[in-house]
């Protein structure tokens, strides 16, 4: 089964959401992508429909925008 992907930018809102998601799902059951450190994945996030971070992309392609840390356009700068 494909893992959900949690995209974030490293801000305090994102890090807090990351901890909560990992506690709920388990670290081995999710792929975490820090877009500030892994900038080549920004295009993947945009193709998946991510418009702000933190966001969780489910295995069937739904994008769950969690709280609000930053727009993906701001992360690209």
C-alpha positions in Angstrom: 0.0 0.0 0.0 1.2 3.5 -0.9 2.0 5.7 2.1 0.4 9.1 2.8 2.8 12.0 2.3 3.1 14.8 4.8 4.5 18.0 3.3 5.8 20.8 5.5 8.1 23.8 5.4 9.7 23.6 8.9 7.8 26.4 10.5 6.5 25.9 14.1 2.9 25.2 12.8 4.3 22.6 10.4 6.5 20.9 13.0 3.7 20.7 15.5 1.4 19.2 12.9 4.2 16.7 11.9 4.5 15.5 15.5 0.7 15.1 15.8 0.4 13.2 12.5 3.3 10.9 13.4 1.8 10.2 16.8 -1.5 9.3 15.1 -0.3 7.3 12.1 3.2 6.1 13.2 6.5 7.1 11.7 6.8 4.0 9.6 3.4 4.5 8.0 4.0 8.0 6.5 6.5 9.8 4.3 7.5 13.2 5.7 8.8 15.7 3.2 10.4 19.0 4.5 10.1 21.3 1.5 12.6 23.7 2.9 15.2 21.0 2.9 14.0 19.0 -0.1 13.2 21.8 -2.5 13.1 19.4 -5.5 9.9 17.9 -4.1 8.0 21.3 -4.3 6.8 20.4 -7.8 5.6 17.0 -6.6 3.5 18.7 -3.9 2.0 21.2 -6.4 1.1 18.4 -8.8 -0.6 16.6 -5.9 -2.7 19.7 -5.3 -1.0 21.1 -2.2 -1.6 24.8 -2.0 -0.4 25.4 1.6 1.6 23.6 4.2 1.3 21.6 6.3 -0.6 19.2 4.2 -1.2 15.5 4.1 -1.7 13.8 0.7 -3.6 10.5 1.2 -2.8 7.3 -0.8 -5.8 7.9 -3.0 -4.8 11.5 -3.8 -6.9 13.6 -1.4 -5.1 16.6 -0.1 -5.8 17.5 3.5 -4.6 21.0 4.3 -3.9 21.1 8.1 -3.9 24.4 9.9 -1.9 27.0 8.0 1.8 27.6 8.0 2.7 29.0 4.5 1.4 29.1 1.0 3.3 26.8 -1.4 4.2 29.9 -3.4 6.0 31.3 -0.4 7.9 28.1 0.1 9.1 28.3 -3.5 10.8 31.7 -2.9 
